[in-house]
Amino acid sequence: MGVDNLTNEQKYDIIQDEKVYMVCPHCNKKMFRVDKTSEYKKIYLWCKNCKKEIEFNKESHEPM
């Protein structure tokens, strides 16, 4: 079954299943979306909500 045979809703569900949100561990604000299969190390972001710098590691941070 190819992707061409799927309806738009089914394609949207597949896209939603492949990506997850990374959230701030302090205030639970959604920071960014990442593909489940992607690999990353030490991403530093500034949370605008709680005004803290957060380090995201693949091993130490669970996505939402």
N, C-alpha and C positions, 0 to 999 in steps of 0.2 A: 504494500500500500504506500503510494507516494504522497508527498505533501500536497500535490496539486489536487488530489481527490478530497481534501479536508475542507470543511466550511471555515469561515473567518473566525467563528467562536472557538472551534477546535484548535486552530492555529494560535489564537491568543492564549488558550489554556496551556499549550505546549511551551510558548515563550515564557509565560508566568512561572511554569514549573522549573525552567532552566536557570532562573535568576533569583537571588535572595537579597534582602536588605541587610546591611551592616548597621548596627545601632550603637549609639553612645552608651557605654556601660554605666554612666552616672545618671543621665536624665532620660534614657531610652528614646531619644530622638533618632529618626532614620537619617543616616549619614550619606550612604551611597549604595547603589545596587552593584552586585557582582555575580558573575556566572558561577554556578556551583563547581564547574570543572576547572576554573582558572587557578593559577598558582601565583601567590604573592608573598612578599616578606617585608615587614616593617613599613607599613604605610602610616604616615603621620598626618592627622587632620585636626583642624581647630573646630571645636563644636561651638557654634554661635549661640546655642541655648544656654549652656552651663559655663561657657568661657574657659574651657580647658582643652589642652592638647591631648589627643588620644592616639595611641599607637595600636595599629591593627596588625596582628600576625595570624597566619593561616592556622597555626597549631594552637594558639592561646585564645582565640576569639571565636565564639559561636555566632553564626549569622541568625537573623530573625526569620 
